[in-house]
Amino acid sequence: MITSQAQSPWPLDVAIGDGKSAGLSSPSTVRMKLFTLDHRLILRKAGRLARRDRQNVIKSLESLLGFGKK
């Protein structure tokens, strides 16, 4: 989930450094709140995360899901 809410950070929140290329109009955060959504409810693609932001989100997801841990 992407949110512009700056209050009460969650563990594993990832601040988006390049919001412009992601199509965001305000500072935002990727929050590890996972859910499913019917594809028919998606209205448009806003943009794309910059490479560094994608890498940070992937690290956070790996931590959340326990990848790489034994």
N, C-alpha and C positions, 0 to 999 in steps of 0.2 A: 504494500500500500504506500502511496506517496501522499504526504501531508505537509501543509505549511504551518502546522501547529508547533510552536517552539517550546511550549510549556510541558512540564512533566515528561522528560525524555524516557524512552523505554530502553532496556538493555538491547544492544545490537543495532540501535538506530544508526543510519548512515546519512550524514549531511551531503546533499548534492552540491558539488562545487561549481559545476557549469550548468546552471539552470536554463540558460538561453538555448543551448543546443538540445536540451531536453524538452523545450517548448513550454517552460514554466515561467510565469510572470512574477513570482515572488520566491524568496529563499525557501527551500523545501527539504524534506527528509524522507528517505525510504525507511519505512517502519516494518519490522518483521511481524506483520499481522497477516497471516496467510488465510485465504478463503478461495472459494470457487465462485465463478460468475459465468452465467450463460453468455456465450459469444454474441448473441443477438442484442445484448444490452450495451455492448461497446460501441460508442458513437463515432470515435475517430482516434487516430494515433496522434498524440500530442507532439512527440519528438523522439529523441534517442539519447540515452545516457552517454556521456563522454566516456572514453576508455577507462580512465582512472576511477570514475564513479562506478562503472560496471564492475571493475576489479574489486572495489571496496564492498559492493553489494554481494558479490560472489563469496568473499571471505566471511561476511556476516552470515550468509545462508549456510555455508559449510559449518560454521560454529554452531548455529542453531540446530542443524540436522545431525551434528556429530560426525561429519565426514572427516577422515584423516585421523580420528582418534581410535586408539586400541584399548 
